[in-house]
């Protein structure tokens, strides 16, 4: 009897110690969604905090002020590198319109988060393309709208963009890209987009491609497409690319083959168009990548602001963005007095995102004293600015 008790005591001392559960408190506002929705958000907030403790990914835009006394306003993102499938609600209580939930997890059950994405999805709108020579393309059904729609679909599949298509055409200028910056800005505002993509199909001609050491010629056809990316805020051109591809073989596609379909791609010229499109998408994606993510303030409630970008744009709670006011009266011009280079902006402060919905996010203005200066139409960006 005594021996059995002693053995049990020795086993207890030698057994590995179980780590105490880790706990965190999540908070959410009880609004139109009610307590049930607030509980979900508070639990998610707590689990995000616990995930950050286990592993975190940080992205900070850092810089220095131009003035000695200038305050540097930084943008930053912190995302959990771990997540938990199992949790226990320890306590739940309410203070005013805030619901608090305390959650416990076992840290040894943390698993690496597989979908960490520190890049924001930028909003784009695509307009119908101008066709320089319509008779060249009479064998393709409505290429002026079908091609940009296919471009939009393929850019969306990259996971880097949220897109819409517009029925409004931006007429190209004599040298290619549109010079009507007011039209660009109107379309960007109408479709709540940061960038406007337009284009022109320059050439779709037939030719004979030399073959067999120049002794024969094969039927061939080329496609030449110009792509223009404009900044939606200023209307300024930010990227211009031209792509060319050739298809050797049967020159005509046929209007019975839907643009972008397998039957379309199986034709020599259809395949050439899609190759040119993919090359153009790769180029303008690289052009847009280094440009800062931007969203617009759509509503202000005291120290809280609502922006027109949410979880579908990869905005997450804890993100910190720089808040700006653009002065439309202060346009900056270069050599061309009709085409502005951009608009003068004044930084107001920062906004810390506290709650996210698919189409919008709610943030808290810092410093709180700046809240009186903020109004709908102001901008938030992920970059660095010198404070006032």
Secondary structure, DSSP 8 states (H G I E B T S, - for coil): -HHHHHHHHHHHHHS------EEEEEEEE--TTHHHHHHHHHHHHHHHHHHHHH-EEEEEE----SSTT--EE-EEEEEESEE-S--EEEEEEEETTEEEEEEEE-GGG-EE-TT---S--EEEEE---EES-GGGGTTSTTHHHHHHHHHHHHHHHTTSEEEEE-S-----BTTBS---HHHHHHHHHHTT-SEEEEEEEEE--EEEEEETTTTEEEEEEEEEEEEEEEETTT--EEEEEEEEEEEES-----TTS-TTSHHHHHSHHHHHHHHHHHHHHHHHHHHHHTS--EEEEEEEETTEEEES--GGGT--TT-EEEEEEEEEEEEEE-S-TTSEEEEEEEEEEEEEEEEE-SS-EEEEEESGGGGGG--TT-EEESS-EE--
